[in-house]
Amino acid sequence: MRPFLYVLSFLAVLGLGFWAYRENYATQAALREVADLQDEIATLHESLAIQRAEWAHLNRPERLRDLAVLNFDRLGLMPMEPHQFGRGTEVAYPPPPSLADSVSDLAIEAPVDISGTLDADPEVQSP
């Protein structure tokens, strides 16, 4: 009985060693993938910062004003003036729905009576 336990213990140690070996390499692969993703995220953050800086540079008010003046004949853009803006109180919002309107929307206008029996279709014949 003792040699059987020795062989069984040896096989268990071999199995656990193989499992630990595989887990070690799987963990290392996952860590490499995480590092690669972090590098990619850092690169994308840097690219986004550059694009935001370029966008801010291209949207400078003096540059846009000069472009509007240069392309006035084609675009017909006029400068904005204070009297063109309105106040929030001048906006015509629709009135809120009343409770009576919502109840009348739920009313059934033409009810249909569906009581009866379920009969087999006379045109369909069983074999």
LOMARSE-463777 format. One record per residue: y, z, x of N, C-alpha, C in turn; chain; residue number from 0; residue in one letter. Coordinates in Angstrom, 2 decimals, always signed. Layout:
SITE;n.y;n.z;n.x;ca.y;ca.z;ca.x;c.y;c.z;c.x;mol;seq;type
SITE;Y;Z;X;Y;Z;X;Y;Z;X;A;NUM;a
...
***
This chain:
SITE;n.y;n.z;n.x;ca.y;ca.z;ca.x;c.y;c.z;c.x;mol;seq;type
SITE;-1.19;+0.00;+0.82;+0.00;+0.00;+0.00;+1.26;+0.00;+0.86;A;0;m
SITE;+1.19;+0.70;+1.98;+2.34;+0.78;+2.87;+2.73;-0.59;+3.44;A;1;r
SITE;+1.81;-1.45;+3.88;+2.21;-2.77;+4.39;+2.87;-3.63;+3.31;A;2;p
SITE;+2.44;-3.48;+2.08;+3.05;-4.23;+0.98;+4.51;-3.81;+0.80;A;3;f
SITE;+4.81;-2.52;+0.88;+6.18;-2.03;+0.77;+7.03;-2.50;+1.95;A;4;l
SITE;+6.43;-2.54;+3.15;+7.16;-3.04;+4.32;+7.55;-4.51;+4.14;A;5;y
SITE;+6.59;-5.31;+3.69;+6.85;-6.73;+3.47;+7.90;-6.91;+2.37;A;6;v
SITE;+7.76;-6.14;+1.30;+8.72;-6.21;+0.20;+10.12;-5.79;+0.66;A;7;l
SITE;+10.21;-4.74;+1.45;+11.50;-4.29;+1.99;+12.09;-5.34;+2.92;A;8;s
SITE;+11.26;-5.93;+3.76;+11.72;-6.97;+4.68;+12.26;-8.17;+3.91;A;9;f
SITE;+11.55;-8.57;+2.87;+12.01;-9.70;+2.05;+13.32;-9.35;+1.32;A;10;l
SITE;+13.45;-8.10;+0.86;+14.69;-7.69;+0.20;+15.85;-7.72;+1.17;A;11;a
SITE;+15.63;-7.25;+2.41;+16.68;-7.28;+3.42;+17.06;-8.72;+3.75;A;12;v
SITE;+16.08;-9.61;+3.87;+16.36;-11.03;+4.13;+17.16;-11.64;+2.98;A;13;l
SITE;+16.75;-11.34;+1.75;+17.46;-11.87;+0.59;+18.89;-11.37;+0.52;A;14;g
SITE;+19.10;-10.07;+0.76;+20.45;-9.52;+0.74;+21.29;-10.08;+1.88;A;15;l
SITE;+20.67;-10.30;+3.04;+21.40;-10.90;+4.17;+21.83;-12.32;+3.84;A;16;g
SITE;+20.93;-13.09;+3.23;+21.27;-14.46;+2.84;+22.39;-14.46;+1.81;A;17;f
SITE;+22.30;-13.54;+0.84;+23.35;-13.43;-0.19;+24.69;-13.07;+0.44;A;18;w
SITE;+24.69;-12.09;+1.36;+25.93;-11.67;+2.01;+26.52;-12.82;+2.84;A;19;a
SITE;+25.66;-13.59;+3.50;+26.10;-14.74;+4.30;+26.80;-15.76;+3.40;A;20;y
SITE;+26.18;-16.08;+2.25;+26.77;-17.05;+1.33;+28.08;-16.54;+0.74;A;21;r
SITE;+28.12;-15.27;+0.37;+29.34;-14.69;-0.19;+30.47;-14.69;+0.84;A;22;e
SITE;+30.13;-14.43;+2.09;+31.14;-14.44;+3.15;+31.77;-15.82;+3.27;A;23;n
SITE;+30.95;-16.85;+3.30;+31.50;-18.20;+3.42;+32.22;-18.65;+2.15;A;24;y
SITE;+31.75;-18.21;+0.99;+32.45;-18.54;-0.26;+33.82;-17.85;-0.28;A;25;a
SITE;+33.88;-16.62;+0.21;+35.15;-15.89;+0.25;+36.12;-16.55;+1.23;A;26;t
SITE;+35.62;-16.96;+2.37;+36.47;-17.64;+3.36;+37.00;-18.96;+2.80;A;27;q
SITE;+36.16;-19.69;+2.07;+36.60;-20.95;+1.46;+37.68;-20.68;+0.40;A;28;a
SITE;+37.49;-19.62;-0.39;+38.50;-19.29;-1.41;+39.81;-18.87;-0.76;A;29;a
SITE;+39.75;-18.12;+0.34;+40.97;-17.72;+1.04;+41.69;-18.92;+1.64;A;30;l
SITE;+40.92;-19.88;+2.16;+41.54;-21.12;+2.69;+42.22;-21.89;+1.56;A;31;r
SITE;+41.57;-21.95;+0.41;+42.15;-22.67;-0.73;+43.43;-21.98;-1.20;A;32;e
SITE;+43.44;-20.65;-1.23;+44.63;-19.91;-1.63;+45.76;-20.17;-0.64;A;33;v
SITE;+45.44;-20.16;+0.65;+46.46;-20.42;+1.67;+47.02;-21.84;+1.52;A;34;a
SITE;+46.14;-22.81;+1.25;+46.61;-24.19;+1.05;+47.52;-24.28;-0.18;A;35;d
SITE;+47.14;-23.59;-1.27;+47.98;-23.61;-2.47;+49.32;-22.94;-2.22;A;36;l
SITE;+49.34;-21.85;-1.46;+50.60;-21.19;-1.15;+51.49;-22.09;-0.29;A;37;q
SITE;+50.89;-22.83;+0.65;+51.67;-23.78;+1.44;+52.25;-24.88;+0.55;A;38;d
SITE;+51.44;-25.36;-0.40;+51.92;-26.41;-1.30;+53.05;-25.88;-2.19;A;39;e
SITE;+52.91;-24.64;-2.66;+53.96;-24.04;-3.49;+55.25;-23.90;-2.69;A;40;i
SITE;+55.14;-23.47;-1.44;+56.33;-23.32;-0.60;+57.00;-24.67;-0.38;A;41;a
SITE;+56.19;-25.71;-0.15;+56.73;-27.05;+0.03;+57.44;-27.53;-1.23;A;42;t
SITE;+56.84;-27.27;-2.39;+57.45;-27.69;-3.65;+58.73;-26.91;-3.93;A;43;l
SITE;+58.76;-25.61;-3.58;+59.99;-24.83;-3.74;+61.11;-25.39;-2.87;A;44;h
SITE;+60.76;-25.75;-1.65;+61.76;-26.32;-0.74;+62.27;-27.65;-1.28;A;45;e
SITE;+61.36;-28.48;-1.77;+61.74;-29.77;-2.33;+62.64;-29.58;-3.56;A;46;s
SITE;+62.31;-28.60;-4.40;+63.11;-28.34;-5.58;+64.51;-27.85;-5.19;A;47;l
SITE;+64.60;-27.02;-4.17;+65.91;-26.55;-3.72;+66.75;-27.72;-3.20;A;48;a
SITE;+66.12;-28.64;-2.48;+66.84;-29.82;-1.98;+67.32;-30.68;-3.14;A;49;i
SITE;+66.45;-30.89;-4.13;+66.83;-31.71;-5.29;+67.94;-31.06;-6.10;A;50;q
SITE;+67.91;-29.73;-6.22;+69.01;-29.05;-6.93;+70.32;-29.20;-6.17;A;51;r
SITE;+70.26;-29.12;-4.84;+71.47;-29.30;-4.05;+72.00;-30.72;-4.19;A;52;a
SITE;+71.10;-31.71;-4.17;+71.52;-33.10;-4.36;+72.13;-33.30;-5.74;A;53;e
SITE;+71.52;-32.69;-6.76;+72.03;-32.82;-8.13;+73.43;-32.22;-8.22;A;54;w
SITE;+73.61;-31.06;-7.62;+74.93;-30.42;-7.64;+75.95;-31.29;-6.90;A;55;a
SITE;+75.53;-31.90;-5.81;+76.43;-32.76;-5.04;+76.82;-34.01;-5.86;A;56;h
SITE;+75.84;-34.59;-6.54;+76.12;-35.80;-7.31;+76.93;-35.51;-8.58;A;57;l
SITE;+76.88;-34.29;-9.09;+77.58;-33.94;-10.32;+78.89;-33.21;-10.08;A;58;n
SITE;+79.48;-33.40;-8.92;+80.80;-32.81;-8.65;+81.81;-33.44;-9.61;A;59;r
SITE;+82.66;-32.62;-10.22;+83.63;-33.16;-11.19;+84.54;-34.23;-10.61;A;60;p
SITE;+84.99;-34.06;-9.36;+85.88;-35.08;-8.79;+85.14;-36.40;-8.57;A;61;e
SITE;+83.86;-36.35;-8.19;+83.08;-37.58;-8.01;+82.89;-38.28;-9.36;A;62;r
SITE;+82.53;-37.50;-10.38;+82.32;-38.09;-11.71;+83.62;-38.66;-12.27;A;63;l
SITE;+84.73;-37.97;-12.01;+86.04;-38.48;-12.46;+86.34;-39.81;-11.79;A;64;r
SITE;+86.10;-39.89;-10.47;+86.34;-41.15;-9.76;+85.44;-42.27;-10.27;A;65;d
SITE;+84.17;-41.95;-10.56;+83.26;-42.97;-11.10;+83.70;-43.43;-12.48;A;66;l
SITE;+84.18;-42.50;-13.30;+84.66;-42.88;-14.64;+85.87;-43.79;-14.54;A;67;a
SITE;+86.76;-43.50;-13.57;+87.94;-44.36;-13.39;+87.53;-45.73;-12.89;A;68;v
SITE;+86.60;-45.79;-11.93;+86.15;-47.08;-11.38;+85.46;-47.94;-12.43;A;69;l
SITE;+84.72;-47.31;-13.35;+83.95;-48.06;-14.33;+84.55;-47.98;-15.73;A;70;n
SITE;+85.86;-47.77;-15.80;+86.50;-47.63;-17.11;+86.35;-48.90;-17.95;A;71;f
SITE;+86.49;-50.05;-17.33;+86.40;-51.31;-18.09;+85.02;-51.48;-18.71;A;72;d
SITE;+83.99;-51.14;-17.97;+82.63;-51.30;-18.47;+82.23;-50.21;-19.45;A;73;r
SITE;+82.58;-48.96;-19.17;+82.11;-47.84;-19.98;+83.08;-47.42;-21.07;A;74;l
SITE;+84.36;-47.55;-20.83;+85.36;-47.15;-21.81;+85.40;-45.64;-22.01;A;75;g
SITE;+85.11;-44.88;-20.99;+85.12;-43.42;-21.10;+86.54;-42.90;-21.03;A;76;l
SITE;+86.84;-41.99;-21.90;+88.16;-41.36;-21.91;+88.00;-39.92;-21.44;A;77;m
SITE;+89.03;-39.37;-20.82;+88.94;-37.96;-20.40;+88.91;-37.04;-21.61;A;78;p
SITE;+88.19;-35.92;-21.47;+88.10;-34.96;-22.57;+89.39;-34.16;-22.64;A;79;m
SITE;+89.78;-33.86;-23.86;+91.00;-33.09;-24.07;+90.68;-31.91;-24.99;A;80;e
SITE;+91.47;-30.85;-24.93;+91.16;-29.64;-25.70;+91.10;-29.85;-27.21;A;81;p
SITE;+91.88;-30.76;-27.73;+91.90;-30.94;-29.19;+90.62;-31.63;-29.70;A;82;h
SITE;+89.77;-32.14;-28.79;+88.53;-32.80;-29.20;+87.43;-31.79;-29.53;A;83;q
SITE;+87.61;-30.55;-29.14;+86.59;-29.53;-29.38;+86.89;-28.79;-30.65;A;84;f
SITE;+85.84;-28.36;-31.34;+86.02;-27.59;-32.58;+85.58;-26.15;-32.37;A;85;g
SITE;+85.78;-25.36;-33.42;+85.34;-23.98;-33.39;+84.05;-23.85;-34.19;A;86;r
SITE;+83.32;-22.78;-33.94;+82.08;-22.54;-34.67;+82.30;-22.34;-36.15;A;87;g
SITE;+83.48;-21.85;-36.52;+83.78;-21.64;-37.95;+84.00;-22.95;-38.69;A;88;t
SITE;+84.25;-24.03;-37.96;+84.50;-25.33;-38.59;+83.21;-26.10;-38.87;A;89;e
SITE;+82.09;-25.61;-38.40;+80.81;-26.29;-38.62;+80.32;-25.99;-40.02;A;90;v
SITE;+79.93;-27.02;-40.75;+79.44;-26.87;-42.12;+77.93;-26.66;-42.08;A;91;a
SITE;+77.51;-25.40;-42.22;+76.09;-25.08;-42.25;+75.59;-25.18;-43.68;A;92;y
SITE;+74.32;-25.56;-43.89;+73.79;-25.60;-45.26;+73.66;-24.18;-45.80;A;93;p
SITE;+73.82;-24.02;-47.11;+73.70;-22.67;-47.68;+72.27;-22.17;-47.57;A;94;p
SITE;+72.09;-20.87;-47.41;+70.71;-20.35;-47.32;+70.01;-20.51;-48.67;A;95;p
SITE;+68.70;-20.77;-48.66;+67.99;-20.95;-49.93;+67.94;-19.62;-50.70;A;96;p
SITE;+68.11;-19.71;-52.00;+68.06;-18.51;-52.83;+66.62;-18.19;-53.20;A;97;s
SITE;+66.39;-16.99;-53.70;+65.05;-16.57;-54.09;+64.56;-17.38;-55.29;A;98;l
SITE;+65.45;-17.74;-56.20;+65.06;-18.52;-57.38;+64.57;-19.91;-56.97;A;99;a
SITE;+65.21;-20.51;-55.95;+64.78;-21.83;-55.49;+63.39;-21.77;-54.88;A;100;d
SITE;+63.11;-20.71;-54.10;+61.81;-20.63;-53.44;+60.70;-20.36;-54.46;A;101;s
SITE;+60.99;-19.61;-55.55;+59.98;-19.36;-56.58;+59.71;-20.63;-57.37;A;102;v
SITE;+60.75;-21.40;-57.65;+60.54;-22.63;-58.42;+59.79;-23.67;-57.59;A;103;s
SITE;+59.89;-23.60;-56.26;+59.13;-24.53;-55.42;+57.64;-24.24;-55.48;A;104;d
SITE;+57.27;-22.98;-55.77;+55.86;-22.60;-55.81;+55.22;-22.79;-57.18;A;105;l
SITE;+56.00;-23.10;-58.19;+55.47;-23.24;-59.55;+54.59;-24.48;-59.64;A;106;a
SITE;+53.49;-24.37;-60.39;+52.59;-25.50;-60.61;+53.12;-26.26;-61.81;A;107;i
SITE;+53.44;-27.52;-61.63;+54.10;-28.29;-62.68;+53.11;-28.91;-63.66;A;108;e
SITE;+52.01;-29.45;-63.21;+51.06;-30.12;-64.11;+49.66;-29.61;-63.80;A;109;a
SITE;+49.25;-28.45;-64.37;+47.92;-27.91;-64.07;+46.83;-28.81;-64.65;A;110;p
SITE;+45.70;-28.83;-64.00;+44.57;-29.64;-64.43;+43.39;-28.71;-64.68;A;111;v
SITE;+42.75;-28.86;-65.84;+41.58;-28.05;-66.16;+40.36;-28.69;-65.52;A;112;d
SITE;+39.64;-27.92;-64.71;+38.49;-28.50;-64.00;+37.19;-27.83;-64.40;A;113;i
SITE;+37.18;-27.11;-65.52;+35.94;-26.45;-65.94;+34.98;-27.49;-66.48;A;114;s
SITE;+33.71;-27.24;-66.27;+32.68;-28.17;-66.74;+31.40;-27.91;-65.99;A;115;g
SITE;+30.47;-28.85;-66.07;+29.19;-28.70;-65.38;+29.07;-29.78;-64.33;A;116;t
SITE;+28.24;-29.49;-63.36;+28.00;-30.43;-62.27;+26.72;-31.18;-62.57;A;117;l
SITE;+26.81;-32.46;-62.88;+25.65;-33.27;-63.20;+25.46;-34.27;-62.09;A;118;d
SITE;+24.22;-34.74;-61.92;+23.92;-35.77;-60.94;+24.57;-37.07;-61.38;A;119;a
SITE;+24.94;-37.88;-60.42;+25.58;-39.16;-60.71;+24.55;-40.05;-61.40;A;120;d
SITE;+24.85;-40.56;-62.61;+23.86;-41.39;-63.33;+23.53;-42.70;-62.65;A;121;p
SITE;+24.46;-43.19;-61.81;+24.21;-44.47;-61.15;+23.24;-44.33;-59.98;A;122;e
SITE;+23.16;-43.13;-59.38;+22.27;-42.91;-58.26;+20.92;-42.50;-58.79;A;123;v
SITE;+19.90;-43.28;-58.46;+18.55;-42.98;-58.92;+17.72;-42.44;-57.78;A;124;q
SITE;+16.93;-41.41;-58.06;+16.09;-40.87;-57.00;+14.85;-41.72;-56.84;A;125;s
SITE;+14.25;-41.79;-55.65;+13.08;-42.65;-55.43;+11.85;-42.16;-56.10;A;126;p
***
